Amino acid sequence: MKKILLSLLLLCSNAFGQAGFETGNLTGWTTSGGDATASQAVTNLCTGGGKCWTINPYGSWMGKLYPTGVVQFDSATTSLGLTSVENNAIKQFMTANAGGGNPTPTDASWMKRTITLTAGTTYSFAWNYVSTDYTPFNDGSMVTLVHSTNASIVPTLNNSQQRYGLLGFTNPGTGNYATDSYGSTGWQKVVFTVPQTGEYILGFATFNLGDTALSPILFVDEIQGTTLLNGAAFAPIAPNPGSTAPSATAPTTPPVSMQPIYNGSSNLYTTNIVPTSYNSPNGEGAANAFDNNPNTKYLNFDKKNAGVTIKLNQGRVVSGFKLTTANDFPGRDPTSYKLYASNDGKTWDKLSEGTITLSDTRFAVSDMITVANTQPYFYYFIYFPTTKAGEGCGLNCDSMQIAEITYYYDENNTTTSVDLTPSGGTIANPGTPGATAPGMEPEWPATSDITAGQTAQRNAAKNRVSNIVLGNHLYLEQKIGSSANSVTIEQTGNYNKIAGIGGGTYSIIDGDNNTVDIKQGDTLGKNLIEFSITGNTNNVTLWQARNPTTGLQDGSESGGHYMGLNITGSTNTLTLKQSNDGGSSSGHFAYVDITGSGNTGTLKQTGNGEKTFFGILNGNTNVFDVTQQGSGSFLDLSLTGNGHSVTANQKDAGSHKATINLTNAGGASNVTLVQQGSTAQNVNITQQCATLSGCSVSVTQGTGP
């Protein structure tokens, strides 16, 4: 009803109301067939000559006519209620004013509807003609208004007393408005009055002249929309000299009316909510941030980089948001944000980023945070890289929390977009496998399509683990430069972390003949180790598992171990193990980068969840043995140098994937890969070898234990 009243104010005439297309269909209209449709905004309509048009309706929908050869011109004029005399008069006018083109009308597309009009009232209806042809190949469009029962009752149509009026044409000087090649008239208004109150039939048609190629398009709506040419506003063109048609008037811009978006809001609302992780207490998940209730909250123990994606019921332009603080601990409030948007839930555009200053008062609503966005999207993703409190301050800084994330849109900006995954495809948040987002690319090198996604997943796992502040932390930097030193560490309890000074870098050990023995065991399984070792003949043992003494799981943990290891040196021995028996989302992530010769290493990843291993070996005669056992394993191995020997076993249910890049300059290198699982196995192999015998890769695929 609001739109109808506004129409009356703008037009002082459109009293028949509800003759538009906001139902999303052609209800009330009779048409020539499938060439007449209801359409939402048309974007990037590139007609030719470097012209790309965007046609926006006033509301969300408009009518669209496009000849496809289904109906001929004579049939169209008859269907619209014109007589043969009027039909011939139109043809004679087009012949006399052909603009150098063939004036013979061919196929057409039309629509009409019955409306009740009052004598003495001025009415109008909006239209926009777009030419996909070029001069001198002319095309055109027209409007008709006939009394439903009495042909002798003649209205005044576009300031002429007749039952039809020519509208937009292509060739200069033809019709009442001429676009020239590949042009648009912009949104115009047809204006009419009737001498007698009664029922009339309002009709529109567009047609080809001389051929049936490069058909014109006629858009119609109750009120003028907006037109863009190559992204810039395009004003309606003036009528041809000597025409009685009304002068062009710029579309009236409706006032800005900012409305909130939440679950259950009117018109525009959330239909799906996907957090960056489910590391939240019961009853404090991401949906609470969109329930319009400040007494509930979204809390995520990931703390840094916690966020959420929402999907809307239609693609609209979000131009701002407000945040509401939650019930307790101001240290959990976010202090920065990044906002992304998408129309398929996978390919993301960055809209905005910046700092946030939230009140320490609880349940406080922030000022509007404006977003310079003019494009409509179905999906919006926001995450919070930082929070108010630092590390080691207990409950005040153990998480990120927010009571409400309230997006706002201008309900009078009716620009919409198309959902590219209307069947409800899986959402891939920025920074996760399957997503493309500027500024959220994988941090470490990936060598194939397989590992690009897995690298992003590894980064997400690293964030989950490193941002946990409960449990045991050890920050180590031992630059000893001598030999025979020993580092023995055993951590038990929840959430263990070993990293460099400050927790944001690798632990460092420099020297030879060092022994490093680290065992992490806990109840929940989220362990982190990041080590950098420079030296020779070092012996390194890293175990991440439930039982810190035996390195074995015992049925009580959820897994989610992360291990990063950089080795520079020769004749080092590595024994690495990650195990768990937790849920399906608790997999392990290991990254090992070795530069040197004669190094020997073993890695065993067992238990539930995905197993991901990134291995980079540079040097000569390095030996590495990898076992990944569980549902779904991912291995990315890059070997550069001579004489390497790598054995990899991927076992158990699921689909295993491996990428092997082998660059060899001399002595033979060998890779043996065994993949055994219940579904398809995948391997990508790239070899660059100095000699024919320099590379040897053996792959066995099959089902089995």
N, C-alpha and C positions, 0 to 999 in steps of 0.2 A: 504494500500500500504506500510505503514511503516513496518508492520510485514513481508511482502514478501521480502523486501530489506534486513531486518535483517536476515532472513532465509538464503539468499544467502551468506551473510557475514559469518555466523556461519558454514554453511555446504559446501560452495563453490560448491554446487551441486544441490540444490533442485529447479531446474529451472522450473519444471512443475508447481510449486506454486499452491496455492488455492486448494490443494488436502486435506486440513484439514477439520475441523468441526466447524469453528468459526461462521457459520450460525446458529448453535444450532440444526442442523439436519443432515441427511445423503445425502443431495443433491449431486448428481454426483456419488454416490456409489450404487451398486447393492448388496443386502444382502440375507441371507437365511430366513429372516422373522423377527418376533418380538423379537428374541433372539439377534439381532444386533441393537444397539441404539447409539445415540449421548449422551454423558454424561458430566456433569460438574465434578468438583473435587469430589472424593469419600473419605469421612472421616470416621474414626472409622469402617473400614472394618475388623472386628475381625474374623480371619479365624480359630483360635484354637491355643492351645499351648501357650497361653498368648501373642499372636501376634496380634496387631491391626494396620492396615495399613492406611495411607492417600496417595492417588494417585492424584497428581495435574497435569493437562495438562500444556503445555507451555503457551497456551492462556487461553481461558475460557472454551473450549470444547475439547473433544477427542472422538474417537470411542471406543465402548465397545462390546466385543463378549462373550457370555455366553451360552453354550449348554443347551437346555431345552427339548431334545428329539424330536424336530421338524424334524431335518435332520440327516441322517446317514452319516458316514465318507465317504463311497464310492461315495455317491451322491455329497458330498461337493467337493471332489477332481475333479470330472467330471465338476461341475459348475465352478470351478476355471481354467479349461482348461487343466488339466493334463490327460495323457493317462492312460490306464489300466496298461501298463508296468511300468510307474512311480508310480502308486498307489501301485503295488505289491512290487516295490523296497523299498518304504517307510515302508511297513508292514514288509518286511524281515529285514530291518535295526532295526526296533523296537523290533522284536522278538529276534534278536541277541544281542540287548542291552536293555534288559527288566528291569534290575536292581532289579530282584526278583519279579516283578509284572506281572500281566496278560497283555500281549502285544497287545491284540486284540482291535482295535479301535471300538467304538460304535457310539454314537451320536456326532454331531459337530455343530459349528456355524461359518459362514463365511461372508466375505464382499470383494468386488472387485470394481475396477474402471479403466477406460481406460485413459492412460496418453501418451503424446508424449515425446519420449526420443531421445537424440542426441548421436550418436556414439562418443566415446572418452571422454565423460563427466561422472564423478562419481556422483552418486546420493545416497541419503540415506533417510530412513524413520524410525521413532521412534516407539518402542513397549515396553510393560511391561507385563510380565506374572505373575499372582498371583495364587498360588495353595491353594485351600480350602480343599484339601485332605491330607492324611498322608501316609508315606511309610509303606508297599511296594505297596500301591495302586497308580499306576502311572497315570498321565494325561499329555497332551502335547499341543504344538502349532506349527504353521508353516507359512512360507511365500511362495508365488508363484509369478513368473514373466514370462509371456508367450507372444509371439508376437501375435498380433490380428488375423493374417491370415496365418502365416507360422510357423508351429511347428518345422521346422528344424533350425530356428534361435534361438540359445541358449545363454542366457546372462551369465555373471559371477555374481553369487549371493553369498554374504558372502565368497568371495575368492574361490568359487568352480564353475566350469562351468556346471551348471545344472539349470533347470527351477523351482526348489523348494529348500527350505532350512528349516531344523528343527530349532526351536527356543527354548523357555523355556519348560522344563519338570519338573516333581516333583522328581522322584527317582534319587539319586546321580548317575552320570555317564551316564545318558540317555539324548537324545537330544543333543543340542550344549551348553545349559546352564541349570544347575540343581539347583532347589531351596531348596530341602529337604522339610520336612513336613511343611505345612501352610506358605510357604515362598513366596518371590517375587524376580524376577530377577533384580528389579529396572529398570529404563528406559535405554534401549539399543538402538543401531542403526543397522538396516540391510543396508548393503552397496552393490551397484550393478552398473554394466556398461553393455552396449549393443554393439554388433558388427556392428549393422546397424541402422541408423536413421529410426524411424517409430513409429507406435502406438503399445503400449504394454498394457497388462492387469496386474495390480498389485493386488495381493490378499493376504488375511490373514485368518487363521482359527485356532480355538482351539477345542479340542476334549477330550472326556473321553476314558479311556482304561480299559476294563474288566468289567465295570459297567456304570451306568448312575447317580450315586450319587456323591455329593460333587464336582460339576462341576468346572473346572478351569475358570479363567477370563483372557481375553487378551485385553489390552488397546493399542490403536494405535494413533499416532499423527504425524504431519509433523516434529516436533522438540521435543527433549527430555524435559519432565517436571521434576518434583521433586517427591521424595518418602520419606515418613516418617514412621518409625517403632516405635510405642508407643511414638509418639511425637518428636522423634529425627531423624535427617537427616540420610537417608539410601543410601549408595553408590551402584551403579550397581555392580553385581557380575561378576567374571571372567568367561570366557568360560571354558568348560570342557577340561581337558588335552588331547592334540592331535587333538582338533577341529580346523578347518580352519576358524571358525567364528571370526569376529573382536574382539579385546580386548575391555574391557569395557572402556568407556570414561565418565567422569563426565559431567553432563549437564552444559551447558554454562549459567551462571547467567547473565541475561540482566541488563544493567545499571539502576540505580534508576532514575525514572522520576516523580517527584512530581507534581501533577496537582490539581488545586482548584476544589471545588464542590460548585455549586450554582444553582439556578433555571435557567435552560436553558444552563448549561455548557454541553460541548460535552461528549459523552460516559457515564459519571456518573453524575447524577443530582438529585435534590430533587423532590419528587412526592407528599409529604404531609408534612404539618407544623402544629404542635399543641403546643401552648404556655401553660405555667403553669396556666395562667388565661387571661381573655380578658379585664383586667383593664388598657386599653391603650386608648389614644385619637384616634379619627378618623384619619386614614391615617398614624398611627404610630404603626401598629401591627407587630407581629413577622416575617411575611413574608419579611419585609424590610431588615432583617438581612441576607437574602440569595439572594438578587436581584442583587448583584455585582455593587451596586450603593452607594457610600459613602454619597451621598447627602440626602438619606432617612435614617430612623433609626427606631429601635424597642425601644419603651419606655413603661415601665410597672410601674404603681404607687404602685404595691406591694412592690417595692424596694428590700427588703431582700428576697432571695430565688426565685426571678423571673428567668424564664428560658424558654426553648423551646425544643421540640422534632422534628426531621426531619426524614422522611423515604426516602431512596434512591431507585432508579429504579433497583438496584441489590445490593446484599450483598458484600461489599468490606472492605478491611482493612484500616481504617482511622488511620494515624500515626502522625497526628499533626494538629494544627489549628492556625489561626491568628485572631486578633481582631482589628477592626478599630473604633477609637473614633468618637462620633457623633458631631453634629454641635455646641453645647453649654454646659454650666455648667459642668465643669470637676468633680464636686462633685458627679455627677450621675454615673461616670465610675465604673465598678465593680473592686473589689480588690482581689477576690478569686473565685474559680470555683470548680465544681465537674462534672465529665463526666461519663456518663453511656452508655451502648450499649445493644441491644437486637435483636433477630431475630423473635420475635412474638409481640413486642410492649407492653408486659406485664411483662415478666421475664427478669430482668435487671442485667447485670454485671457491677461492678464499674471498669472503666479503669484507671482513673487518678483524682487527686485533687491537689490543690496547690494555691499559691498566684499569683496575677497578678499585674504587674507594668506597667500601661499605661501612656503615655505622656499626659501632660495637653494641649499640642497642639491639636487643633481640626483637624479631618480627618487624624490622624496619624495611621499608620499601625504598629502593634506590631511585634516583632521578632516571629519566629516560636516557638510555644509552643509544644514541642515534647511529644508524647504519646507512651509509651512502649506497643503497642498493636500488636499482630500477628494474631488475629482472625478476620474473616470477619463478618460484621453485616449489617442488613438492616436499623435498627433504631439507632439513636444517640440522646442522651438527655444531655443538658448542662444547669446548673443553677448556679446563682451567689449569694452566701450567704451574701456577704458584698459589700458595695460601699465606695468610698473615703470619703464622707462627713458623719457627724454624724447626730444628731437630732437637730431640731429647727433652721435650717438655710435657711428656705424658699425654693425657687425654686431650689437652688443648691443641695438640698438633699431630694427632694420629691419623687424620683423615681430611677429606674435603666434604663440606656439607653446605646445602642450600635448601631453603624452604620452597621457593618458587622461582622458576625461570619463565617469565611471561613475555612472549613475543607479541609485537603489535604490527598491525597492517592498516592501511587506509581502505575502508570498505567501499569508498567511491572510486578507488583505482581498481578497475575491473580487469586489468591485464592478467591473463592466465597463461599457464603453460600446459604441455602435454606430459602425462605420466608415461615415461618410457618403459616402466615395468608395471603395467596395470594389473597383471595377474598376482602381484604381491611378491616379487622376487626378493631374494635375500639381500639385506642391507649390509654393505661393507663400510664400516666407519673409516674415516681417514687414518692412515697409518696401519691398517690391517690388510691381510691378504685379499687381493681382488680390487682394492681401492686405488684410485689415482687422485692425488691432492697436492697442490703446490705447497712446499714447505713441510710436507710430511713424508718425504721420500725415505726409503731405508737408509740407515746410517752406514752400514758396512757393505763391502762389495758383494754383488750377486752376479752369477754367471749364466743364468738362464731364467726363463719365465717361471720355472718352478721356484727357484730360490728368491726371486724378487718378493714374492708373497711371503715366503717363509722368513726372509730377513725382517720384514715388517712385523711378523708374528713374534720373532725373537726379541725385537725391540720392545714390543708391548709386554712380553714376559719380563724383560729386564726392568722395565719401569714398575711393573707390579711388585717385583721383589725388592728393588733398591729403595722404593719409596716407603716400605714398611719400616716403622721406627720401633716396634716392639722387639724384644729378644736381645740377642747378643751381637755386638758390633766389634770388629777389630780392624783398625786402620794401621797399615803396616808399610813402612818404607825403610828398607835395610840396604844401604849402599855400602857394602863392606869391601868389595874389591880384593878379597883374599880368599882362602880356601878352607875347606873342611868345616863350614859352618852348618848348624842344624836349626831348622824351624819346625817345631811340633805344636800343632794346635788341635784341640778337640772342643767342639761346641755342641751343647745339647739344649733343648728347649725350643720355643717357638721363634721362627724367623731369625735365622743366622745370616750374618753378612761379614765378608772379609773384602776390604778394598783399600785403596790408597788413602793418603792423608786427606781428611775432609769428607771421605766417602764418595767422591765423584770421579776418582781416577783409579788406575790400577795400582795394586800393591807392587812394590819394586824390590827385587833382590838382584844385586850385582856381585859377581864373583864365580869361582870355580869350585867343583867338588862339594857343592852344598846339598844338603838333604832337606827336603820340604815334605812334611807329612801332615796333611790336614784332613780331619774327619768332622763332618757336620751331620748331626742327627737330631731330629725333632719330632713333634707330634703332627704339625700341619705341613711340613715339607717344603716351605718356601725358603730355599737356601740360595745364597749368592756368593760366588768366588770370582774375583778378578785379579789375575796375577801377571806380572811382567818379569821375566827372568833373563838376564844377560850374563853369559858365561858358558863354561864347558863342563862336561861330565857331572852335571847336576842330576840328582835323583828326586823326582817329584811324584808324590802320591796324593791324589785328591779324591775323596769319597764323599758323596752326598747321598745319604740314605737315612732310614729311620734309626737303625742301630749303629752308633758311632764306633763300636768296637769291632764288629764283623763286617760293617758296610752292607748289611742285608736288610731288606724290608721285613716288617713284622705284621702287616695288615692293619696299621693304625693311621696311616698318613694320607695326605692329599697330593703330595708331589709338587711339581712346578719348580724344579731346580734350574738354575742358570749358572753357566761356567764360561768364563772368558780367559784365554791363556795365550800370551805372546812369549815365544822362546827365540832368543838370538844366541846362537852358539852351536857347538858340536858335541857329539857323543853323549847327549842327554837322554835320560830314560824317564818316560811318562807313563803313569798308571792312573787312569781316570775312570771313575764309576759313578753313575747316577741311577738310582732305583727308587721305586715307589709302587704302591698298589692302590692309588686313589682313584678319583673320578676321571671321566673321559676328557676333561679340560685341563688336566694337571701335568701335561707332558714336559719333557726336558729339552733344554737348549744348550748346546755346547759349541764354542768357537775356539779353534786352535790354529794359531799362525806360527809356523816354524821357519826360521831362516838359519841354515847351517847344514852340516853334513854328519852322517853317521848317527842320527837321532833315532830312537826307538820309542814307539808309543802304542798304548792300547786304550781303547775307549769302549765301555759297555754301558748301554742305556737300556734299562729294562723296566717293566711295569706298565701301567695304563697310560693312556694319552699319547699324543704325537711325540715322536722323537726327531729332533732336528740337529744335524751336525754340519758345521761349516769347517772345512779343513783346507788350509793353504800351506803347501810345502815348497820351500825354495832352497835349492842346494843340491847335494848329491847323497846317494845311498841312504836315504831315510826310509825307515820301515814303520808302517802304521797298520794296526789291526783294529777294525771297527765292528762292533756287534750292536745292532739295534733290534730289540725284541719287544713287540707290542703291536697295537693296532695303529698302523699308518706311520711309516718312517720316511724321513726326508734327508738326503745326503747330498752335499755340494762339495766336490773335491777338486782342487786346482793344484797340479803338480808341475813345477818348473825346475829343470836341472837334469841330472843323470842318475841312473841306477836306483831309482826309488822302487819300493815294493809295498803295495797297499792291498790288503784283503778286507773286504766289507761284506757283512752278512746282514740282510734285512729279513726278519722272520715274523711269523704269526699273521693273524687276520688283518685285513685291510689292504689298501692299495699303497705300495711302496714306490717312491720316486727317487731317482738319483741323477745327478749331473756330474760328469767327469770331464775336466779339461786337462789335457796332457801335452805339455810343451817340453820337448826333449832335444838336447843338443849333442848327445854322443852315446854314452853307455846306455844299455837297454833299461827301460823302466817297465814295471809290470803292475797291472791292476786286475784283481780278481774280485768280481761282484756276484753275489748270490742273492736273489730275491725270491722269497717264498711267501705267498699270501693267498687269501681266499678270492681276491678280485684282481683286476688288471694291474700289471706292473709297468713302470715307465722308466726309461733311461735315455739320457742325451749324452753323446760322446763327441768331443772335439779333440783331434790329434794334430799336432805340428811337430814332426820328427825330422831330425837331420839325416837319418839313414832309415832304410826300409825296415830294418830290424830294431830300430830304436824304441818302438812302442809296442806294448803287448797288453791288450785288454780282453779279458775273458768275462762273459756275462752268462749266468744261468738263471732262467726264470721258470717258475712253476708254482704249484700249490703244495702245501705240506706244512708240517709243524715249524 
